[in-house]
Amino acid sequence: MAQIFEMNQDKTKEVLNIDIDDPAFDFSQAKQMAKKKAFEKCDHPMILSWKNGRTGEFYPNYECGAADSPFWIRYAEGRGANLTVDFNKGEYVFMILKI
């Protein structure tokens, strides 16, 4: 059986909950901050999926099968996501693979 991804040594999952008290805080700023936080944790982070809670947009933006969690979460978890950066309790969420 083929292996889809190679898990790094640190197999633990980490969640960073960050509150930003700025009404002008937008998706672009959140993405840049998520990348910065990820680079503080490892040398080669990869954003696997994300959700913009303001607009309802998410990536990857398709559904597959029926399950108890959204596909964008299952997609990232299935590829080894081990860092989640959550801004303002779900306003912007990024699932990242620390490599």
BADOTOR-286680 format. One record per residue: x, y, z negated of N, C-alpha, C in turn; chain; residue in one letter; residue number from 0. Coordinates in Angstrom, 2 decimals. Each point is the difference from the previous one (the first is absolute). Layout:
+---------+---------+---------+---------+----------+---------+---------+---------+---------+----+----+-----+
:  n.east : n.north :    n.up : ca.east : ca.north :   ca.up :  c.east : c.north :    c.up : ch : aa :   i :
+---------+---------+---------+---------+----------+---------+---------+---------+---------+----+----+-----+
:       X :       Y :       Z :       X :        Y :       Z :       X :       Y :       Z :  A :  A : NUM :
...
+---------+---------+---------+---------+----------+---------+---------+---------+---------+----+----+-----+
***
This chain:
+---------+---------+---------+---------+----------+---------+---------+---------+---------+----+----+-----+
:  n.east : n.north :    n.up : ca.east : ca.north :   ca.up :  c.east : c.north :    c.up : ch : aa :   i :
+---------+---------+---------+---------+----------+---------+---------+---------+---------+----+----+-----+
:    0.84 :   -1.18 :    0.00 :   -0.84 :     1.18 :    0.00 :    0.88 :    1.24 :    0.00 :  A :  M :   0 :
:   -0.32 :    0.98 :    0.79 :    0.78 :     1.23 :    0.11 :   -0.26 :    0.92 :   -1.18 :  A :  A :   1 :
:    1.04 :    0.74 :   -0.39 :   -0.13 :     0.97 :   -1.07 :   -0.21 :    1.37 :    0.63 :  A :  Q :   2 :
:   -1.04 :    0.71 :   -0.41 :   -0.35 :     1.28 :    0.60 :    0.94 :    1.10 :   -0.47 :  A :  I :   3 :
:    0.41 :   -0.03 :   -1.27 :    0.87 :     1.03 :   -0.53 :    0.98 :   -0.63 :   -0.97 :  A :  F :   4 :
:    1.04 :    0.71 :   -0.28 :    0.94 :    -0.47 :   -1.00 :   -0.15 :    0.87 :   -1.23 :  A :  E :   5 :
:   -0.36 :   -0.60 :   -1.12 :   -0.20 :     0.74 :   -1.24 :    1.37 :    0.36 :   -0.57 :  A :  M :   6 :
:    0.12 :    1.22 :   -0.50 :    1.26 :     0.40 :   -0.61 :    0.15 :   -0.66 :   -1.37 :  A :  N :   7 :
:    1.13 :    0.21 :   -0.65 :    0.28 :    -0.63 :   -1.28 :   -1.02 :    0.41 :   -1.07 :  A :  Q :   8 :
:   -0.42 :    1.25 :    0.00 :   -0.95 :     0.50 :   -1.00 :   -1.42 :   -0.26 :    0.48 :  A :  D :   9 :
:   -0.58 :   -1.11 :   -0.44 :   -1.32 :    -0.39 :    0.47 :   -1.14 :    0.63 :   -0.81 :  A :  K :  10 :
:    0.34 :    0.84 :   -0.96 :   -1.03 :     0.62 :   -0.82 :   -0.69 :    1.12 :    0.78 :  A :  T :  11 :
:   -1.26 :    0.19 :   -0.31 :   -0.75 :     1.08 :    0.64 :   -0.03 :    1.19 :   -0.95 :  A :  K :  12 :
:    0.18 :    1.17 :    0.58 :    0.07 :     1.22 :   -0.78 :   -1.04 :    0.98 :    0.53 :  A :  E :  13 :
:   -0.66 :    0.71 :   -0.90 :   -0.98 :     1.01 :    0.39 :    0.42 :    1.33 :   -0.62 :  A :  V :  14 :
:    0.11 :    1.02 :    0.84 :    0.26 :     1.35 :   -0.48 :   -1.30 :    0.79 :    0.15 :  A :  L :  15 :
:   -0.55 :    0.45 :   -1.11 :   -1.19 :     0.85 :    0.01 :    0.46 :    1.43 :   -0.20 :  A :  N :  16 :
:   -0.25 :    0.84 :    0.99 :    0.48 :     1.38 :   -0.03 :   -1.20 :    0.94 :    0.13 :  A :  I :  17 :
:   -0.11 :    0.92 :   -0.94 :   -1.06 :     1.02 :    0.06 :    0.60 :    1.32 :    0.45 :  A :  D :  18 :
:   -0.58 :    0.56 :    1.05 :    0.44 :     1.28 :    0.55 :   -1.17 :    0.98 :   -0.16 :  A :  I :  19 :
:    0.21 :    1.05 :   -0.78 :   -1.06 :     0.98 :   -0.24 :    0.18 :    1.19 :    0.94 :  A :  D :  20 :
:   -0.30 :   -0.25 :    1.27 :    0.12 :     1.03 :    1.03 :   -1.05 :   -0.26 :    1.07 :  A :  D :  21 :
:   -1.01 :    0.85 :    0.12 :   -1.06 :    -0.23 :    0.99 :    0.52 :   -0.05 :    1.44 :  A :  P :  22 :
:    1.17 :    0.58 :    0.24 :    0.56 :     0.01 :    1.36 :    0.81 :   -1.26 :    0.30 :  A :  A :  23 :
:    0.18 :   -0.86 :   -0.98 :    0.76 :    -1.24 :    0.19 :   -0.70 :   -0.85 :    1.06 :  A :  F :  24 :
:    0.74 :   -0.35 :    1.07 :   -0.62 :    -0.71 :    1.11 :    0.71 :   -1.32 :    0.29 :  A :  D :  25 :
:   -0.52 :   -0.73 :    0.98 :    0.53 :    -1.31 :    0.36 :    1.47 :    0.06 :    0.38 :  A :  F :  26 :
:    0.38 :    0.98 :    0.79 :    1.38 :     0.13 :    0.44 :    0.95 :    0.17 :   -1.19 :  A :  S :  27 :
:   -0.38 :    0.84 :   -0.94 :    0.82 :     0.19 :   -1.19 :    0.07 :   -1.28 :   -0.83 :  A :  Q :  28 :
:   -1.14 :   -0.68 :   -0.12 :   -0.04 :    -1.25 :   -0.75 :    0.92 :   -1.04 :    0.63 :  A :  A :  29 :
:   -0.03 :   -0.11 :    1.32 :    0.84 :    -0.97 :    0.69 :    1.48 :    0.30 :   -0.23 :  A :  K :  30 :
:    0.38 :    1.27 :    0.10 :    1.40 :     0.38 :   -0.23 :    0.42 :   -0.31 :   -1.43 :  A :  Q :  31 :
:   -0.89 :    0.28 :   -0.96 :    0.33 :    -0.26 :   -1.40 :    0.08 :   -1.50 :   -0.26 :  A :  M :  32 :
:   -0.88 :   -0.78 :    0.62 :    0.04 :    -1.45 :   -0.15 :    1.32 :   -0.55 :    0.53 :  A :  A :  33 :
:    0.43 :    0.50 :    1.15 :    1.29 :    -0.43 :    0.57 :    1.15 :    0.34 :   -0.95 :  A :  K :  34 :
:   -0.03 :    1.21 :   -0.54 :    1.06 :     0.42 :   -0.91 :    0.04 :   -0.90 :   -1.23 :  A :  K :  35 :
:   -1.16 :   -0.29 :   -0.58 :   -0.05 :    -0.87 :   -1.17 :    0.49 :   -1.40 :    0.35 :  A :  K :  36 :
:   -0.35 :   -0.48 :    1.17 :    0.43 :    -1.34 :    0.43 :    1.51 :   -0.05 :    0.18 :  A :  A :  37 :
:    0.59 :    1.05 :    0.57 :    1.46 :     0.03 :    0.17 :    0.72 :    0.07 :   -1.35 :  A :  F :  38 :
:   -0.67 :    0.49 :   -1.03 :    0.59 :    -0.02 :   -1.34 :    0.06 :   -1.42 :   -0.55 :  A :  E :  39 :
:   -0.86 :   -0.88 :    0.52 :   -0.09 :    -1.38 :   -0.49 :    0.85 :   -0.98 :    0.80 :  A :  K :  40 :
:    0.25 :    0.31 :    1.28 :    0.76 :    -0.93 :    0.84 :    0.59 :    0.75 :    1.19 :  A :  C :  41 :
:    0.85 :   -0.68 :    0.75 :    0.69 :     0.63 :    1.13 :   -0.81 :    0.00 :    1.30 :  A :  D :  42 :
:   -0.89 :   -0.96 :    0.17 :   -0.69 :    -0.15 :    1.28 :   -1.50 :   -0.28 :   -0.21 :  A :  H :  43 :
:   -0.76 :    0.99 :   -0.47 :   -1.43 :    -0.25 :   -0.20 :   -0.75 :    0.04 :    1.33 :  A :  P :  44 :
:   -1.10 :   -0.75 :    0.05 :   -0.83 :    -0.02 :    1.20 :   -1.46 :    0.15 :   -0.41 :  A :  M :  45 :
:   -0.65 :    1.07 :    0.46 :   -1.43 :     0.16 :   -0.28 :   -0.75 :   -1.00 :    0.87 :  A :  I :  46 :
:   -0.72 :   -0.90 :   -0.65 :   -0.73 :    -1.05 :    0.72 :   -1.44 :    0.39 :    0.26 :  A :  L :  47 :
:   -0.61 :    0.71 :   -0.94 :   -1.38 :     0.43 :    0.19 :   -0.27 :    1.23 :   -0.85 :  A :  S :  48 :
:   -1.09 :    0.68 :    0.32 :   -0.37 :     1.18 :   -0.77 :   -1.50 :    0.27 :    0.12 :  A :  W :  49 :
:   -0.49 :    0.82 :   -0.92 :   -1.39 :     0.44 :    0.06 :   -0.08 :    1.47 :   -0.37 :  A :  K :  50 :
:   -0.75 :    0.75 :    0.80 :   -0.29 :     1.40 :   -0.29 :   -1.40 :    0.02 :   -0.60 :  A :  N :  51 :
:   -0.07 :    0.13 :   -1.31 :   -1.28 :    -0.02 :   -0.69 :   -0.88 :    1.20 :    0.29 :  A :  G :  52 :
:    0.59 :    1.10 :    0.46 :   -0.80 :     1.18 :    0.35 :   -0.82 :   -0.23 :    1.25 :  A :  R :  53 :
:    0.61 :   -0.66 :    0.98 :   -0.69 :    -0.18 :    1.29 :   -0.55 :   -1.41 :    0.17 :  A :  T :  54 :
:    0.49 :   -0.94 :   -0.79 :   -0.41 :    -1.40 :    0.15 :    0.84 :   -0.75 :    1.02 :  A :  G :  55 :
:    0.95 :    0.67 :    0.63 :    0.87 :    -0.66 :    0.98 :    0.97 :   -0.94 :   -0.73 :  A :  E :  56 :
:    0.42 :   -1.05 :    0.69 :    0.98 :    -0.92 :   -0.54 :    0.77 :   -0.62 :    1.15 :  A :  F :  57 :
:    1.17 :   -0.58 :   -0.34 :    0.82 :    -0.68 :    0.98 :    0.49 :   -1.30 :   -0.62 :  A :  Y :  58 :
:   -0.04 :   -1.08 :    0.71 :   -0.53 :    -0.15 :    1.35 :   -1.53 :    0.16 :    0.00 :  A :  P :  59 :
:   -0.49 :    0.58 :    1.05 :   -1.41 :     0.41 :    0.05 :   -0.89 :   -1.01 :    0.71 :  A :  N :  60 :
:    0.06 :   -1.23 :   -0.44 :   -0.93 :    -1.02 :    0.50 :   -0.35 :   -0.94 :   -1.14 :  A :  Y :  61 :
:   -1.04 :   -0.74 :    0.19 :   -0.45 :    -0.97 :   -1.00 :    0.20 :   -1.41 :    0.55 :  A :  E :  62 :
:    0.25 :   -0.92 :   -0.90 :    0.20 :    -1.38 :    0.41 :   -0.49 :   -0.90 :   -1.11 :  A :  C :  63 :
:   -1.03 :   -0.74 :    0.27 :   -0.53 :    -0.95 :   -0.97 :   -0.72 :    0.67 :   -1.15 :  A :  G :  64 :
:   -0.63 :   -0.80 :   -0.79 :   -0.72 :     0.49 :   -1.18 :    0.82 :   -0.32 :   -1.24 :  A :  A :  65 :
:    0.18 :    0.98 :   -0.84 :    0.74 :    -0.21 :   -1.24 :   -0.44 :    1.03 :   -1.02 :  A :  A :  66 :
:    0.53 :   -0.15 :   -1.20 :   -0.39 :     0.90 :   -1.08 :    0.83 :    1.27 :   -0.06 :  A :  D :  67 :
:    0.99 :    0.15 :    0.87 :    0.78 :     1.24 :    0.05 :    0.12 :    0.47 :    1.45 :  A :  S :  68 :
:    0.18 :    1.31 :    0.20 :    0.11 :     0.54 :    1.36 :    1.20 :   -0.60 :    0.75 :  A :  P :  69 :
:   -0.13 :   -0.07 :    1.32 :    1.05 :    -0.60 :    0.82 :    1.33 :    0.71 :   -0.14 :  A :  F :  70 :
:    0.01 :    1.34 :   -0.10 :    1.27 :     0.72 :   -0.08 :    0.79 :   -0.42 :   -1.23 :  A :  W :  71 :
:   -0.69 :   -0.41 :   -1.07 :    0.68 :    -0.50 :   -1.20 :    0.50 :   -1.42 :    0.24 :  A :  I :  72 :
:   -0.86 :   -0.85 :    0.55 :    0.40 :    -1.39 :    0.27 :    1.16 :   -0.05 :    0.99 :  A :  R :  73 :
:   -0.03 :    0.89 :    0.99 :    1.07 :     0.08 :    1.00 :    1.35 :    0.25 :   -0.68 :  A :  Y :  74 :
:    0.04 :    1.01 :   -0.87 :    1.26 :     0.35 :   -0.66 :    0.44 :   -1.10 :   -0.97 :  A :  A :  75 :
:   -0.94 :   -0.52 :   -0.77 :    0.35 :    -1.06 :   -0.95 :    0.52 :   -1.24 :    0.72 :  A :  E :  76 :
:   -0.59 :   -0.31 :    1.15 :    0.43 :    -1.16 :    0.77 :    1.39 :    0.16 :    0.60 :  A :  G :  77 :
:    0.48 :    1.22 :    0.05 :    1.34 :     0.28 :    0.53 :    0.99 :    0.36 :   -1.10 :  A :  R :  78 :
:   -0.42 :   -0.22 :   -1.25 :    0.93 :     0.14 :   -1.12 :    0.04 :    1.35 :   -0.68 :  A :  G :  79 :
:   -0.98 :    0.85 :    0.19 :    0.00 :     1.32 :   -0.65 :    0.26 :   -0.17 :   -1.49 :  A :  A :  80 :
:    0.98 :    0.73 :   -0.50 :    0.34 :    -0.11 :   -1.41 :    0.10 :    1.36 :   -0.68 :  A :  N :  81 :
:   -0.44 :    1.05 :    0.68 :   -0.08 :     1.34 :   -0.59 :   -1.25 :    0.68 :    0.54 :  A :  L :  82 :
:   -0.85 :    0.45 :   -0.89 :   -1.16 :     0.78 :    0.38 :    0.14 :    1.38 :   -0.61 :  A :  T :  83 :
:   -0.15 :    1.03 :    0.84 :    0.03 :     1.37 :   -0.48 :   -1.41 :    0.55 :    0.17 :  A :  V :  84 :
:   -0.62 :    0.33 :   -1.12 :   -1.40 :     0.42 :   -0.05 :   -0.06 :    1.44 :   -0.51 :  A :  D :  85 :
:   -0.48 :    0.90 :    0.85 :   -0.13 :     1.40 :   -0.37 :   -1.44 :    0.31 :   -0.39 :  A :  F :  86 :
:   -0.15 :    0.63 :   -1.14 :   -1.30 :     0.50 :   -0.47 :   -1.08 :   -1.07 :    0.00 :  A :  N :  87 :
:    0.34 :   -1.14 :   -0.57 :   -0.96 :    -1.10 :   -0.18 :   -0.73 :   -0.39 :    1.28 :  A :  K :  88 :
:    0.77 :   -0.25 :    1.04 :   -0.56 :    -0.50 :    1.26 :   -0.19 :    1.04 :    1.09 :  A :  G :  89 :
:    0.38 :    1.24 :   -0.26 :   -0.13 :     1.01 :    1.06 :    0.88 :   -0.35 :    1.19 :  A :  E :  90 :
:    1.23 :   -0.39 :   -0.28 :    0.92 :    -0.50 :    1.03 :    0.74 :   -1.19 :   -0.60 :  A :  Y :  91 :
:    0.03 :   -1.12 :    0.72 :    0.66 :    -1.21 :   -0.51 :    0.91 :   -0.55 :    1.11 :  A :  V :  92 :
:    1.23 :   -0.34 :   -0.40 :    0.98 :    -0.56 :    0.92 :    0.52 :   -1.31 :   -0.58 :  A :  F :  93 :
:   -0.03 :   -1.03 :    0.80 :    0.54 :    -1.31 :   -0.41 :    1.30 :   -0.23 :    0.76 :  A :  M :  94 :
:    1.06 :   -0.25 :   -0.76 :    1.36 :     0.03 :    0.53 :    0.73 :   -1.30 :   -0.32 :  A :  I :  95 :
:    0.85 :   -0.41 :    0.92 :    0.90 :    -1.13 :   -0.22 :    1.37 :    0.58 :   -0.34 :  A :  L :  96 :
:    0.49 :   -0.31 :   -1.21 :    1.35 :     0.39 :   -0.40 :    0.95 :   -1.06 :    0.52 :  A :  K :  97 :
:    0.91 :    0.40 :    0.86 :    0.98 :    -0.94 :    0.57 :    1.37 :    0.35 :   -0.52 :  A :  I :  98 :
+---------+---------+---------+---------+----------+---------+---------+---------+---------+----+----+-----+
***
